Amino acid sequence: MWGFKLEVEKSLRTKKFWLTLVLILLVYAMAFREVRDNIEGATNPQELLAMSLMDYIAASAFLFIGLYALIAGATAVNSDLENGTVRIALSKPLRRTSYLLGKFLGGGSSIVVAMVLATLMSFVVTKYYGLSLTASLVEDLTLTNLLILLAMLQLLALGLLLSTFVRSSNTALGLALVIFLVTGIVAPQIVDGMAKDKVNSEFGVQKPGLTPQERAAYQERLAEVKKEYHLKYLFYVPQVLMLDVFDDVEKITFNDDGTYTLKYLGVKHAIGENLAQTALIVGLIPIYLGISVFRFGKMDLR
């Protein structure tokens, strides 16, 4: 309990945490105008609002909270080694396992605070546009934040694992940035390119040469192959899997005239359609934590 309280206080006092909150506020400040444009004159403003809010919560998580979680974990153990905190903490009747889990729970608590802020901002946007917080909207936002929280906890656990291998906090910080950029931005672009090449070869022609009907089939097949490739090559990137789940919150139907129709299906439906992605997001957390505990138990803390 002592270690947990200490880690929560430390997490909430860091500049990284407060910078993350400021960036989230900036994202929502930009959201106000775009949300208004999206729902203006819409026949289903409640559903469009829900989709817009989910997009902004996911964007906040992908761009800011995810990076914060990975960095917080990656500098957790090694920074305490550098300043001697870990030796002082373990001089008390505190086991190494309890100490490490306290680091994880403390960092996780700060992520929860950031997610609560993102949710509250969603409610502010809803009330600002005069729309009611229906039970279905609250349920969808709750499920959205729960899934995002699990994805962020996986990044925190991965960072914690990294911190047990890299003794320098500065090196770990740089390595965390590289991992975040490569796995979250560069690798998805490469994998999506591979998926596009596969679909192009299946259709035998390039996209501009397709008829409207063929283009609709092309888009549906491309989305299907991208998700398939993400599971195969990016199963360890929770941000990507999280966005794949959210893609099924709505169904896009491509029309013969080249336009498309959106139908809102809900977050519960999306999770049900992506059980493998959800299982990977949840399942890798204890695996990373288990390896971290084992590694920390073998570390020379001198």
C-alpha positions in Angstrom: 0.0 0.0 0.0 2.9 2.4 0.8 4.5 1.8 -2.6 1.2 2.3 -4.4 0.4 5.6 -2.7 3.9 6.8 -3.3 3.7 5.9 -7.0 0.3 7.5 -7.5 1.6 10.8 -6.0 4.8 10.7 -8.1 2.8 10.0 -11.3 0.4 12.9 -10.8 3.2 15.3 -10.1 5.3 14.7 -13.2 5.6 17.2 -16.0 4.9 14.5 -18.5 1.5 13.9 -17.0 0.4 17.5 -16.9 1.7 18.1 -20.4 -0.5 15.2 -21.5 -3.6 16.8 -19.9 -2.9 20.1 -21.7 -2.5 18.3 -25.0 -5.8 16.5 -24.5 -7.5 19.8 -23.8 -6.1 21.3 -27.0 -7.5 18.3 -29.0 -10.9 18.9 -27.6 -10.7 22.6 -28.2 -10.1 21.8 -31.9 -13.0 19.3 -31.7 -15.7 21.8 -30.9 -15.9 23.4 -34.4 -15.5 20.1 -36.3 -18.2 18.4 -34.2 -20.6 21.3 -34.9 -19.9 20.9 -38.7 -20.5 17.2 -38.5 -23.9 17.3 -36.7 -25.3 20.4 -38.4 -28.4 19.4 -40.3 -27.8 15.7 -39.7 -30.8 13.4 -39.3 -29.0 11.3 -36.7 -27.0 13.9 -34.6 -26.8 11.6 -31.5 -25.1 8.9 -33.5 -22.8 11.3 -35.3 -21.8 12.9 -32.0 -21.0 9.5 -30.5 -18.8 8.6 -33.5 -17.1 12.0 -33.4 -16.4 11.8 -29.6 -15.0 8.3 -29.9 -12.7 9.5 -32.7 -11.4 12.3 -30.5 -10.9 10.1 -27.4 -9.1 7.6 -29.5 -6.9 10.3 -31.1 -6.0 11.7 -27.6 -5.1 8.2 -26.5 -3.1 7.3 -29.7 -1.1 10.6 -29.9 -0.6 11.6 -26.2 -1.8 9.2 -23.5 -0.1 6.2 -25.3 3.2 8.0 -25.6 3.0 9.1 -22.0 2.2 5.5 -20.8 5.1 4.0 -22.7 7.6 6.7 -21.5 6.3 6.5 -17.9 6.8 2.8 -17.8 10.2 2.9 -19.6 11.7 5.3 -17.1 10.0 3.8 -14.0 12.6 1.4 -12.6 15.8 2.8 -14.1 15.2 6.4 -12.8 14.7 5.0 -9.3 18.0 3.1 -9.7 19.7 6.3 -10.7 18.5 8.3 -7.7 18.6 5.5 -5.2 14.9 5.4 -4.5 14.6 1.7 -5.2 17.1 0.8 -2.5 15.4 3.0 0.0 12.0 1.5 -0.8 13.3 -2.1 -0.6 14.9 -1.5 2.7 11.4 -1.4 4.1 9.4 -4.7 4.5 8.5 -4.5 0.8 9.0 -7.3 -1.7 10.4 -6.7 -5.2 7.2 -8.0 -6.8 5.0 -5.6 -4.7 7.3 -2.7 -5.5 7.1 -3.3 -9.3 3.3 -3.8 -9.2 3.1 -0.6 -7.2 4.9 1.1 -10.1 2.4 -0.3 -12.6 -0.7 0.5 -10.5 0.6 4.0 -9.8 1.3 4.7 -13.5 -2.1 3.2 -14.3 -3.8 5.5 -11.9 -2.5 8.5 -13.7 -3.7 7.1 -17.0 -7.1 6.6 -15.5 -7.1 10.3 -14.5 -6.2 11.3 -18.1 -9.0 9.1 -19.5 -11.5 10.5 -17.0 -10.6 14.0 -18.3 -11.1 12.9 -21.9 -14.5 11.5 -20.9 -15.6 14.6 -19.1 -14.6 16.7 -22.1 -16.8 14.4 -24.2 -19.7 15.1 -21.9 -19.0 18.9 -22.1 -19.1 18.7 -25.9 -22.4 16.8 -25.7 -24.1 19.3 -23.4 -22.6 22.3 -25.4 -24.5 21.2 -28.5 -27.7 20.6 -26.5 -27.8 16.8 -27.0 -28.9 14.6 -24.1 -26.6 12.0 -22.5 -28.7 8.9 -23.3 -28.0 5.5 -21.7 -26.7 4.2 -25.0 -24.3 7.1 -25.4 -23.0 6.8 -21.9 -22.6 3.0 -22.4 -20.7 3.5 -25.6 -18.4 6.1 -24.1 -17.7 3.9 -21.1 -16.8 0.9 -23.3 -14.7 3.1 -25.5 -12.7 4.4 -22.5 -12.4 0.9 -21.0 -10.9 -0.5 -24.2 -8.6 2.5 -24.6 -7.5 2.2 -21.0 -6.6 -1.5 -21.5 -4.6 -0.6 -24.6 -2.7 2.2 -22.6 -2.1 -0.2 -19.7 -0.4 -2.6 -22.2 1.9 0.2 -23.3 2.6 1.0 -19.7 3.5 -2.7 -19.0 5.7 -2.8 -22.1 7.5 0.3 -20.9 8.0 -1.3 -17.5 9.5 -4.3 -19.1 11.8 -2.1 -21.1 12.9 -0.3 -17.9 14.1 -3.6 -16.4 16.5 -4.1 -19.3 17.8 -0.6 -19.9 19.5 0.9 -16.8 19.8 4.5 -18.1 16.6 6.4 -18.0 17.7 8.8 -20.8 18.5 5.8 -23.0 15.1 4.2 -22.1 13.3 7.4 -22.9 14.9 7.6 -26.4 14.2 3.9 -27.0 10.6 4.3 -26.0 10.1 7.2 -28.4 11.6 5.1 -31.2 9.4 2.1 -30.4 6.3 4.3 -30.3 7.0 5.9 -33.6 8.1 2.7 -35.4 5.3 0.4 -34.1 2.5 3.0 -34.0 3.2 5.0 -37.2 5.8 3.5 -39.5 5.0 -0.2 -39.2 1.2 0.3 -39.8 2.0 2.3 -43.0 4.2 -0.5 -44.3 1.7 -3.2 -43.4 -1.2 -1.3 -44.9 0.9 -0.9 -48.1 1.3 -4.7 -48.2 -2.4 -5.1 -47.8 -3.1 -2.7 -50.6 -0.7 -4.5 -52.9 -2.4 -7.8 -52.2 -5.9 -6.4 -52.9 -4.6 -4.7 -56.1 -3.2 -8.1 -57.3 -6.5 -9.8 -56.5 -8.5 -7.2 -58.5 -6.0 -7.2 -61.3 -6.3 -3.5 -61.9 -5.4 -0.2 -60.2 -8.1 1.5 -58.2 -8.7 4.5 -60.6 -9.7 2.0 -63.3 -12.5 0.4 -61.3 -16.2 0.8 -61.9 -18.3 2.2 -59.0 -19.4 -1.4 -58.1 -15.9 -2.7 -58.3 -14.6 0.2 -56.3 -17.1 -0.6 -53.5 -16.0 -4.2 -53.4 -12.3 -3.1 -53.5 -12.8 -0.8 -50.5 -14.5 -3.6 -48.5 -11.8 -6.1 -49.4 -9.0 -3.6 -48.6 -10.5 -3.0 -45.1 -10.8 -6.7 -44.5 -7.2 -7.5 -45.6 -5.8 -4.6 -43.5 -7.4 -5.9 -40.4 -6.2 -9.4 -41.2 -2.6 -8.1 -41.7 -2.8 -6.1 -38.5 -3.6 -9.3 -36.6 -0.8 -11.1 -38.3 2.0 -8.5 -38.2 1.0 -5.9 -35.6 -0.6 -8.0 -32.9 1.8 -6.4 -30.3 0.7 -2.8 -31.1 -2.4 -2.1 -29.0 -3.1 1.3 -30.6 -3.5 -0.3 -34.0 -5.8 -3.1 -32.7 -7.8 -0.6 -30.7 -8.5 1.5 -33.9 -9.4 -1.7 -35.8 -12.1 -2.4 -33.2 -13.4 1.1 -33.4 -13.6 0.8 -37.2 -16.6 -1.6 -36.7 -18.5 0.9 -34.6 -20.0 2.1 -38.0 -20.7 0.3 -41.2 -19.8 2.0 -44.5 -21.9 1.0 -47.5 -20.5 2.2 -50.8 -23.2 3.2 -53.3 -23.3 2.8 -57.1 -22.8 6.6 -57.6 -19.5 6.6 -55.8 -21.0 8.0 -52.5 -21.2 6.0 -49.3 -23.7 5.6 -46.4 -22.7 5.4 -42.7 -24.7 3.3 -40.2 -23.9 3.5 -36.5 -23.7 0.0 -34.8 -22.2 0.7 -31.4 -19.1 -0.2 -29.4 -20.5 -3.4 -28.0 -21.1 -4.6 -31.6 -17.6 -3.6 -32.6 -16.0 -5.5 -29.7 -18.0 -8.5 -30.5 -16.8 -8.4 -34.1 -13.2 -8.1 -33.0 -12.8 -10.6 -30.1 -9.2 -11.6 -31.2 -8.1 -7.9 -31.2 -9.7 -7.3 -27.8 -8.1 -10.6 -26.4 -4.7 -9.5 -27.5 -5.0 -6.1 -26.0 -6.0 -7.6 -22.6 -3.8 -10.8 -22.8 -0.5 -9.1 -23.4 -0.7 -7.0 -20.2 -0.1 -9.9 -17.7 2.5 -11.4 -20.1 4.5 -8.2 -20.1 4.0 -7.8 -16.3 5.1 -11.4 -15.6 8.3 -11.0 -17.6 8.9 -7.6 -15.9 8.5 -9.2 -12.4 10.8 -12.1 -13.3 13.5 -9.7 -14.8 13.3 -7.3 -11.8 13.7 -10.2 -9.4 17.0 -11.0 -11.1 18.4 -7.5 -11.4 21.4 -6.3 -9.6 20.2 -3.1 -7.8 23.6 -1.9 -6.8 
